[in-house]
Amino acid sequence: MKVSVKKDTHNGTQPVRVLKHNLTHRLVERNEALIKQLHSDFRLAKNITYHIAELPLVDRQTPFIDENGIINIHETYLSYIWAISFSMFVIYEEEIAIPDQIKRGIPTHKENNPELVDIAKELFSYAKSLVVVYSDWDKENLPNPEFFDEETEEGWYILRNNDLYVEVINFILCHEIAHAELEHINRKKNNILDEQQLKQLELEADTRAVNLMLENCRNRKVTELALIIGLASMLFSRNSLDGGKEHPDIDKRIDNVINILSPDAEHSIWPLLVLFVKLWDEQFSFNFTHGTHYNNYKDFYYELIKQA
């Protein structure tokens, strides 16, 4: 039976409100000394501004750190990330990982559940819609972290996705902290920087955020997947890899993380990236072409992304 896990302390209007405190607790837990230092020298404000607004992502509902060192996060963005993370997790497990284990004669923890894939794809459609139009999350019928039955397979995925989601958002928050630590805010305030210089600051913040995440992680594999989800989730908000005037192209940011992680060709990062790019291809009808056989998912990913 589905039950609500909402408490009076969970303010907000969207189901991700129940994980708000998990985000900051883990962030401080893994970076307490650094955060205290940045507070003491006034590079980082002591509080994060949590925006509660029923607005789509295009209405400036994405994270940033302002000139006063205040990190701003937005509830709709958090909903978008939770829904993307859950959808990718379920589709990856049910359509890639479990079938591959069965094919290779490796015991699996469960059987395939096509119905769960269908509902994950429904949630994925909802996540994509939040980019341009806000609508309420159907808690009765779509997976969410607030109202669910933890005894079901859906509930099993929800509990594990909550942990994955917190890691994804911690990466995003570490990126903003890195801007403060590396004094990017002052550099932008006191200098006229060209596009390439601005993009370099973003890569520097990504690199520092990745290292902060890896230095203090509970499960390295989960953290590595979270890093990829944090960046690849941006694909569904636009029909190109273009990062604009201040941010590097999405594939360049993903490559930067991959260079740090140095995953081998059999790492689960690669099929996850293939899944992201194939769904992005379907969303915008790019009609990417690809062969029927690849040595590994790494080759498959680069074959797809080079066509974008």
Helices and strands as residue ranges (DSSP letters): E 3-4, G 15-19, H 20-40, E 49-51, E 64-65, E 71-74, H 75-92, I 93-97, H 98-103, H 114-129, E 147-148, H 153-181, H 184-190, H 195-215, H 220-232, G 233-237, H 250-261, H 269-284, H 297-305
